[in-house]
Amino acid sequence: MKNNLINSSVTPYSIPIFFLSLFLLVLMTCNSCQAVKIESSERQLENNNKNLNFESFLNINLENWTIDSTSIYIASKDSFDFNKLAKHYNRHILFLPLSDFLNTQAKDLVPIFKESGVDSVLKQTYIYNSYKINMEVYKCKNVFSARTLFSILKHGSTNTFTQGNISCEDDLGMWLCLDNFFIIIKTSNIEDETEKKAVVNLASQISKLTVSQTDSPYILGRLPSFGKIDGSEKLINGEESARYIYKIPLFDDLKLANFLTGAVCDYRMEEPYKERLKVMLLKFKDHDSASVVFDEYVASLDHSDSIKKIRQKIDHEYEMSSPSTDKSYPQIYKIQNRFMLCQTGDKYFLVIKNARKPESLLELARSILY
């Protein structure tokens, strides 16, 4: 009876079907976890690291060097306990309004500082005999804003966005990004061995202030690595940083109030289209939001008397490639003696400019959106 019951409930296909169902369940779970991982990675850029405080930078000292002056520019007097800080560090600390700092900056940079949520800036000078090193620390509203500021203000060329802390250097200093802080270390003569060692020492101490590891911003992962020029990557935190980084005609007609993140980088195209192109990729919450921006901007370009729209050969080529329904038809314009492309794909709005040949725009756009 027992054997008959077993034989009647288990068919030759039951076991394979069971394992197939189990495999599909595991696969769906993994995909779900991966999606959550990507989303949380993007959200991670919006959160300040609680282990690193603005005051942490006041503790940094250089052996044989003296702290000559310390100034803190603040947006709100509630940000610091002035007397407690001065007493704790046993030295004079000058507190100034943030507006005094902004008044010393280039006018086109001020909107970017505000967009990045910079609410306090520390300036500290170290001296040793006739040597001098200046450290500037900018506290931003979140990690992505700090990285945006770093990508815009850094000098030199480097593979900017790597795992963990970010740094870059040139002949006169170092630029670092640590959680929601952007740091500049400057010297008058980095070729001097004494100052060079001090700058490296200072940067090393700063990098040890936190052990957090933050992945490369997800928006950069959408940009293909082939042909991309390392060090050209810049993040876009809002409309002001986009305006500063990426100069295009009729920018005021590009309504960017609702995009989530963005990036700009340069590509070196090889034969048969040997040239250097500049890409701007913006991510929106959904395809419809990206399409609205695309439609309005393209309409403005179409009505401009100084901008010529390119058709015919480009149209035929894209009819043959049959773009999917979630991608707009690429619009190519001739601006003076160069070409520019606008297109959407999924949640993204893409602009590529500086082309001498329109075909190179299509080739690069395919590699980004397809």
Secondary structure, 3 states (H helix, E strand, C coil): CHHHHHHHHCCCCHHHHHHHHHHHHHHHHHHHHHHHHHHHHHHHCCCCCCCCCHHHHHHCCCCCCEEEEEEEEECCHHHCCHHHHHHHHCCCCEEEEHHHHHCCCCCCCHHHHHHCCCCEEEEEEEEECCEEEEEEEEECCCHHHHHHHHHHHCCCCCCCCCCCCEEEEECCEEEEEECCEEEEEEECCCCCHHHHHHHHHHHHHHHCCCCCCCCCCHHHHCCCCCCECCCCCEEECCHHHHHHHCCCCCHHHCCCCCCCEEEEEEEEECCCCCEEEEEEEEECCCHHHHHHHHHHHHHHHHCCCCEEEECCHHHHHHHHHCCCCCECCCEEEEECCEEEEEEEECCEEEEEEEECCHHHHHHHHHHHHC
